[in-house]
Amino acid sequence: MARYLNRETLRRWAPILVLLALIAAFSLANPNFLSVRNFARIAISATPLLMVAIGATFIILMGSIDLSMEGAVAVSATAFAGLFLALGGTVLG
């Protein structure tokens, strides 16, 4: 067992272990944490950051690393909105 539990293995699995520990701690603190409704709220809150991350990923994959996020945000938001509407989403308002 000690052979598998070395520093490199811990370093590789540390983010997942920390995530699982946080989920366990929040679940003990609030029993409603592991509900579908809560995960939907988390997903809705993470959407703007996800759009920025997707835009930055495209820039990095193209090989032109640039620190200006405005263009990446605009392209990602436009692509997301088009895909959302194409898949049957509705416009509110």
HELIX and SHEET records of a PDB file:
HELIX    1   1 ARG A    7  ALA A   29  1                                  23    
HELIX    2   2 PRO A   31  LEU A   34  5                                   4    
HELIX    3   3 VAL A   36  MET A   62  1                                  27    
HELIX    4   4 GLU A   70  ALA A   86  1                                  17    
END                                                                             
